[in-house]
Amino acid sequence: MKTLFNGRLWVHYGQAYVVSGPVFDYDLEASFRGQSNGLCGASSPSLLFLITGLHTGHVNFSVQFSDAEPPLDWAWEDVVEVSSTMVNRPFLKEWAGQVSYPIDLAPGTYRVRYAARGMDSARAVDTIVETEEPIDTYQLSFWPAEGEAPDRVVRQESQTAAYWNGWANSLHPTS
């Protein structure tokens, strides 16, 4: 597995994004409409809308690439998978696109696994200042896919993930 990003990522409103298209659309509902998971929205073209437990502050974040589906690491409390097509080389973006990190990933269709640990602890704290250590940790893993497949919730241990997954399921598919 190749590491494409590993570090701290600033989030606000519990949001971060991967963007590969020319338009950066912040529409939360549109990003999750029609999905069963509420952590990694892939319903909008060229965008992954990522939810974190922490409202505001830094989270630990890594992006990985593998030539094939990586084994599932059960140390992660919450895990979801989506399909996504990258139309250009993507960028990992902090809240509202204020800071971008290039991700060395070729255009194409990928299966994506978003894994989280510490969401409930971070949600309980809500906000951390610049000098505090991150509470929650996330890993986004990409591997090539032949085509699109439905999203799925692989593991749900936190109340935060349960809330967001329930919210995504409540969205009317055509609203």
C-alpha positions as CSV (number, residue, x, y, z in Angstrom):
1,M,0.0,0.0,0.0
2,K,1.3,3.5,-0.9
3,T,0.7,6.5,1.4
4,L,-0.4,9.5,-0.6
5,F,-1.1,11.8,2.4
6,N,-0.4,11.4,6.1
7,G,-0.8,14.3,8.6
8,R,-3.2,16.6,10.3
9,L,-6.2,17.9,8.5
10,W,-8.2,21.0,9.6
11,V,-12.0,20.3,9.8
12,H,-14.9,22.7,10.5
13,Y,-18.5,21.6,10.8
14,G,-17.0,18.1,10.8
15,Q,-16.2,18.2,7.1
16,A,-13.4,17.5,4.6
17,Y,-13.4,16.7,0.9
18,V,-11.7,15.0,-2.0
19,V,-12.3,16.9,-5.2
20,S,-11.2,15.9,-8.7
21,G,-13.5,18.1,-10.9
22,P,-13.6,21.7,-11.8
23,V,-16.6,22.5,-9.6
24,F,-16.4,22.3,-5.8
25,D,-20.0,21.8,-4.7
26,Y,-20.6,22.0,-0.9
27,D,-24.1,20.5,-1.0
28,L,-24.2,18.0,1.9
29,E,-27.5,16.4,1.0
30,A,-26.8,16.0,-2.7
31,S,-23.5,14.3,-1.8
32,F,-25.3,11.6,0.3
33,R,-28.7,11.3,-1.4
34,G,-29.3,7.7,-2.4
35,Q,-26.6,6.2,-0.1
36,S,-26.8,3.9,2.9
37,N,-23.8,5.5,4.6
38,G,-23.5,9.0,5.9
39,L,-19.7,9.3,6.4
40,C,-18.4,9.4,2.8
41,G,-20.7,11.0,0.3
42,A,-20.1,10.0,-3.3
43,S,-23.4,10.9,-4.9
44,S,-22.0,14.2,-6.4
45,P,-19.7,13.8,-9.4
46,S,-16.0,14.2,-8.8
47,L,-16.4,14.8,-5.0
48,L,-16.1,12.8,-1.8
49,F,-17.8,14.6,1.1
50,L,-16.2,13.3,4.3
51,I,-17.7,13.6,7.8
52,T,-15.7,13.6,11.0
53,G,-16.6,13.4,14.6
54,L,-14.8,16.5,15.6
55,H,-16.6,19.7,14.8
56,T,-13.6,22.1,14.6
57,G,-9.9,21.5,14.8
58,H,-7.3,19.1,13.5
59,V,-7.9,15.3,12.9
60,N,-5.3,12.7,12.0
61,F,-5.8,11.8,8.4
62,S,-4.2,9.5,5.9
63,V,-4.8,8.6,2.2
64,Q,-3.6,5.3,0.8
65,F,-3.6,3.6,-2.6
66,S,-3.4,-0.1,-3.2
67,D,-3.4,-2.1,-6.5
68,A,-6.2,-4.3,-5.1
69,E,-8.7,-4.3,-2.3
70,P,-6.7,-4.0,0.9
71,P,-7.5,-6.3,3.8
72,L,-10.0,-4.9,6.3
73,D,-8.3,-3.8,9.6
74,W,-10.8,-4.4,12.4
75,A,-9.0,-1.8,14.6
76,W,-11.2,0.8,12.8
77,E,-14.5,1.4,14.7
78,D,-16.4,2.7,11.7
79,V,-15.9,1.7,8.0
80,V,-17.8,2.5,4.9
81,E,-17.1,2.0,1.2
82,V,-18.2,3.9,-1.9
83,S,-17.3,4.0,-5.6
84,S,-15.9,7.2,-7.1
85,T,-14.7,8.4,-10.4
86,M,-11.8,10.8,-10.4
87,V,-12.0,13.0,-13.6
88,N,-8.7,14.7,-12.8
89,R,-6.0,14.3,-10.3
90,P,-7.7,14.9,-6.9
91,F,-7.0,17.2,-4.0
92,L,-7.7,16.5,-0.4
93,K,-9.4,19.8,0.9
94,E,-9.9,21.2,4.3
95,W,-13.2,22.7,5.2
96,A,-14.6,25.0,2.5
97,G,-11.6,24.2,0.3
98,Q,-9.4,26.7,2.2
99,V,-6.3,24.5,2.0
100,S,-5.7,21.8,-0.6
101,Y,-3.3,18.8,-0.7
102,P,-2.6,17.2,-4.1
103,I,-3.2,13.4,-4.1
104,D,-1.1,11.5,-6.6
105,L,-3.9,9.4,-8.0
106,A,-4.6,9.0,-11.7
107,P,-8.0,9.8,-13.2
108,G,-10.2,6.7,-13.2
109,T,-12.8,4.7,-11.2
110,Y,-12.0,3.6,-7.7
111,R,-13.5,1.8,-4.8
112,V,-12.9,3.9,-1.7
113,R,-12.9,2.8,1.9
114,Y,-13.3,5.5,4.6
115,A,-12.3,4.2,8.1
116,A,-12.6,6.1,11.4
117,R,-11.6,5.8,15.0
118,G,-12.5,8.0,17.9
119,M,-15.5,9.7,16.4
120,D,-17.6,9.7,19.6
121,S,-14.8,11.0,21.7
122,A,-14.1,13.8,19.3
123,R,-17.8,14.7,19.0
124,A,-18.1,14.9,22.8
125,V,-15.2,17.4,22.8
126,D,-16.5,19.3,19.8
127,T,-13.6,21.7,19.3
128,I,-9.9,21.6,19.9
129,V,-7.4,24.4,19.5
130,E,-4.4,24.5,17.2
131,T,-2.0,23.3,19.8
132,E,-4.0,20.3,21.1
133,E,-3.5,16.8,19.9
134,P,-6.1,15.3,17.5
135,I,-8.7,13.0,19.0
136,D,-10.1,11.2,16.0
137,T,-8.2,9.4,13.2
138,Y,-9.3,8.7,9.6
139,Q,-8.0,6.7,6.7
140,L,-9.2,6.9,3.1
141,S,-8.1,4.0,0.9
142,F,-8.4,3.8,-2.9
143,W,-8.0,0.9,-5.2
144,P,-8.9,0.5,-8.9
145,A,-12.5,-0.7,-9.7
146,E,-14.0,-2.1,-12.9
147,G,-17.1,0.0,-12.4
148,E,-19.5,1.5,-10.0
149,A,-20.9,-0.5,-7.0
150,P,-23.4,0.5,-4.3
151,D,-22.0,2.1,-1.2
152,R,-22.0,0.0,2.0
153,V,-21.6,0.3,5.7
154,V,-18.9,-2.3,6.6
155,R,-18.7,-1.6,10.3
156,Q,-20.6,0.8,12.6
157,E,-19.5,1.0,16.2
158,S,-19.8,4.7,17.1
159,Q,-23.0,6.6,17.9
160,T,-21.7,9.4,15.6
161,A,-21.6,7.0,12.6
162,A,-25.0,5.6,13.5
163,Y,-26.4,9.1,13.5
164,W,-24.9,10.1,10.1
165,N,-25.8,6.7,8.5
166,G,-29.4,7.1,9.7
167,W,-29.5,10.6,8.4
168,A,-28.3,9.5,4.9
169,N,-30.9,6.8,4.8
170,S,-33.6,9.3,5.7
171,L,-32.9,11.5,2.6
172,H,-35.6,11.2,-0.1
173,P,-33.8,9.8,-3.2
174,T,-35.3,12.5,-5.6
175,S,-35.5,15.6,-3.4
